[in-house]
Amino acid sequence: MGQALRLIVEAELALEESQKKSNRLKSAWKSKIEEAQNGNGSGNVATSIVPSWLDVTVTKSGKEVTRTVHPNAHKVAVLNEIYDWYIEGKGLPWIARQLNDRNEPLWGLGKHKTSAEGWNVGSLHKHLTSRTVLGEYEPKTRQGTNAKASKGFVIPDYYPQVITAEKFNRVQAIRKTRTGWTAQGDLSFPNLFTGIAKCWHCGGSLKQNGMTKAGTVITQKNKNGTTRSHTIKTTRSYLKCGNALRRYKCDNKKGIKYEVLEAGLIDVLIYWMQKQTDFAPDSRVGQLMTSVAEQDRQIAIKRQALDQIVENLTAVFSKVLAQKASQLEIEIDADEAQRTRTQRELEIARGTASPQESLVELEAAKAAIHHEDAETRYAARTKANQALRRLIDKMQGDKAGFMHLKIGNALYLRFNPAGECIEVTPLNDAIYTGPNGEIDWHPDDPEDKEYEYVA
């Protein structure tokens, strides 16, 4: 009995000591975070565990320990290279191969310092999405064994900034356009309209179907039992509704010739946008700016109401007013969190390339989308897909095999089942085509003798 009691007492004392140590650590961390929030860190950090592109210099003076961080020049150069490659249209598998081929060491700490796998999509994704490259630090608290939860605030300029805000936001904007991409080992990107072309009737994605590559020998039987063969001269395939192909809630089985559509659409876009000067600013940016302004107004109103309640409580305490003040504080915290999210969306939207920049990208990519070198071709096609995603608002195929496109707020295009452009119409005006299919053919031009009106 005495031994059992002694063990119980020792366990209680150990638990009490552990709790004291935990409280001291929490208090120390709280003090360090408050110091960083108040801007009193003087470039110092609370721990030697920092982003992998930073080095830490530790200085001891008695019991005082100072940790100063500074960028690692080589790693920062590689990090910027990764961002630049991604903006140029390179995929994460391609970037990983480049780094591994030149034996670039993988960055990390402790057990993550080295990896048998080398650079991979996961490690690159972390570098491209972490806001610590902007110098931000988001304190977190551990929940359970591994899970971490944000404390609900961000400390700016805690770390040295190593990526410009413009470059970071451009990458986030590009990431949003790359939904639906697959990391194929053979570097194939046959469908430039991945994530863009949809079915007019069910909204499903249009898939490239029935591809027959150039050089394929087709052998057929004659009625008399003999065979005949011919060689396919050009690659051919069709865009068809993926749902209809799987017989899922859609009967839009009509296809449009992909290769003719791809070449024709790129040519029409480049030709027209070189002449177009009235593309309006991105409406998404305007909407987000309006949202931020309205959220600021609502927060200001609630803060003013809270200040008035606090002033009244100072004069005469009221339980009802105290509850109202508490509710307002909760609402203000929620509104400020939403405002932060909206502001980040606005920064990303502003980082999206302009129509003119997208045109330059599309022109540069056009020359290499059929290049013999697989990596060059893949890079060009990924970049073309990014530019098309930014330029095309809607791209829908109907049951008659026609493709309808809305380009920004400026242009409507229509292609027939053969993939040929049969209509080019500004959304604010109609235009004319010439007898030989010339684009922007107009009767007011003295050189245009005959014309055909496009409805």
Residue pairs with C-beta under 8 A, 6 or more apart in sequence:
29 46
32 46
33 46
33 139
33 151
33 155
35 41
36 46
36 137
36 155
36 158
37 153
37 155
41 158
43 68
43 69
44 66
44 67
44 68
44 69
45 56
45 67
45 68
45 69
45 158
45 159
46 67
47 67
48 56
48 58
48 67
49 109
50 56
50 69
50 159
51 130
51 132
51 133
51 159
52 75
52 107
52 108
52 109
53 71
53 72
53 75
53 76
53 79
53 107
53 133
53 162
54 69
54 70
54 71
54 72
54 159
54 160
55 69
55 70
55 71
55 72
56 67
56 68
56 69
57 67
57 68
57 69
57 70
58 65
58 66
58 67
59 65
59 66
59 67
59 68
60 66
69 159
69 160
70 160
71 160
71 162
75 107
76 162
78 99
78 104
79 127
79 133
79 162
79 163
80 162
80 163
80 167
82 95
82 99
82 124
82 127
82 128
83 128
83 163
83 167
83 168
83 171
84 167
85 94
85 95
85 98
86 92
86 95
86 128
86 171
86 174
87 167
87 170
87 171
87 174
88 379
88 383
89 361
89 365
89 379
89 380
89 382
89 383
89 386
90 379
90 382
91 181
91 183
91 378
91 382
92 121
92 124
92 125
92 183
93 121
93 183
93 185
94 187
94 375
94 378
94 379
95 119
95 124
96 118
96 119
96 120
96 121
96 123
96 124
99 118
99 119
100 118
100 119
104 119
105 114
106 113
106 114
106 115
106 118
106 119
106 123
108 114
108 115
115 123
121 183
127 133
128 171
128 175
129 172
129 175
131 138
131 154
131 168
132 159
133 161
133 162
133 163
133 168
134 156
134 161
134 163
134 165
134 168
135 156
135 157
135 158
135 159
135 160
135 161
135 162
136 154
136 155
136 156
136 157
136 158
136 159
137 154
137 155
137 158
137 159
138 150
138 151
138 153
138 154
138 155
139 150
139 151
139 153
139 155
140 148
140 149
140 150
140 151
141 148
141 149
141 151
142 148
143 149
152 333
152 337
154 340
165 347
166 351
168 351
169 347
169 348
169 350
169 351
170 351
170 352
170 353
171 351
172 347
172 348
172 351
173 348
173 349
173 351
173 352
173 353
174 386
176 348
177 195
177 385
177 386
177 389
177 390
178 195
178 386
179 195
180 194
180 195
180 205
181 194
181 195
181 382
186 374
187 374
187 375
187 377
187 378
188 378
189 377
189 378
189 381
189 382
189 385
190 208
190 211
190 237
191 207
191 208
191 239
191 258
192 262
192 369
192 381
192 384
192 385
192 388
193 206
193 239
193 262
193 385
193 388
193 395
194 205
194 385
195 205
195 385
195 389
196 385
196 388
196 389
196 392
196 395
197 205
197 206
197 239
197 395
197 396
197 397
197 403
198 204
198 205
198 206
198 394
198 395
198 396
198 397
199 205
199 206
199 241
199 242
199 243
199 244
199 250
199 252
199 396
199 397
200 252
200 396
200 397
200 398
200 399
200 404
201 241
201 250
201 251
201 252
201 398
201 399
202 241
202 243
202 244
202 249
202 250
202 252
204 241
204 242
204 243
204 244
204 248
204 250
205 241
205 242
206 239
206 240
206 241
206 242
206 397
207 239
207 240
207 241
207 242
207 245
208 237
208 238
208 239
208 258
209 237
209 238
209 239
209 240
209 245
209 255
210 237
210 238
210 240
210 255
211 235
211 236
211 237
212 218
212 232
212 235
212 236
212 237
213 232
213 235
214 232
214 233
214 234
214 235
215 231
215 232
216 231
216 232
217 229
217 230
217 231
217 232
218 229
218 230
218 231
218 232
219 227
219 228
219 229
220 227
220 228
220 229
221 227
222 228
234 259
235 259
236 257
236 258
236 259
237 257
237 258
237 259
238 255
238 256
238 257
238 258
239 255
239 256
239 258
239 261
239 397
239 403
240 252
240 253
240 254
240 255
240 397
241 250
241 252
241 253
241 397
243 249
243 250
243 252
244 250
244 251
244 252
244 253
251 399
252 397
252 398
252 399
254 397
254 398
254 399
254 400
254 401
254 417
255 401
255 417
256 397
256 401
256 402
256 403
256 415
256 416
256 417
256 418
256 419
257 417
257 418
257 419
258 419
259 419
260 418
260 419
260 420
261 403
261 415
261 419
262 419
264 415
264 419
264 420
264 421
265 405
265 413
265 415
265 421
266 362
266 366
266 384
268 413
268 421
268 424
268 439
269 359
269 362
269 388
269 391
269 407
270 359
270 362
270 363
270 366
271 439
272 407
272 411
272 424
272 439
272 440
273 279
273 355
273 356
273 359
273 391
274 359
275 440
276 355
276 410
276 411
278 410
279 355
279 356
279 408
279 409
279 410
280 408
280 409
280 410
282 349
282 352
283 409
284 349
285 346
285 349
285 350
288 342
288 345
288 346
288 349
289 346
291 342
292 339
292 342
292 343
292 346
295 335
295 338
295 339
295 342
296 339
298 335
299 332
299 335
299 336
299 339
302 328
302 331
302 332
302 335
303 332
305 328
306 325
306 328
306 329
306 332
309 321
309 324
309 325
309 328
310 325
312 318
312 321
313 321
313 322
313 325
352 390
353 361
353 387
353 390
355 390
355 391
355 408
358 387
358 390
358 391
359 387
359 391
361 383
361 384
361 386
361 387
362 384
362 387
362 388
362 391
364 380
364 383
365 380
365 381
365 383
365 384
365 387
366 380
366 384
367 380
368 376
368 377
368 379
368 380
369 377
369 380
369 381
369 384
370 377
371 377
371 380
391 407
391 408
392 405
392 406
392 407
393 406
393 407
393 408
393 409
394 404
394 405
394 406
395 403
395 404
395 405
395 406
396 403
396 404
396 405
397 403
397 404
398 404
400 417
401 416
401 417
402 414
402 415
402 416
402 417
403 413
403 414
403 415
404 412
404 413
404 414
405 411
405 412
405 413
405 414
405 415
406 412
406 427
407 413
409 427
410 426
410 427
410 428
411 424
411 425
411 426
411 427
412 423
412 424
412 425
412 426
412 427
413 421
413 423
413 424
413 425
414 421
414 422
414 423
415 421
415 422
416 422
423 454
424 431
424 433
424 439
424 440
424 454
425 431
425 454
430 453
430 454
430 455
431 439
431 440
431 441
431 442
431 454
432 440
432 441
432 442
432 443
432 448
432 451
432 452
432 453
432 454
433 439
433 441
433 451
433 452
433 454
434 441
434 448
434 450
434 451
434 452
435 450
435 451
435 452
441 448
441 451
441 452
442 448
442 451
443 451
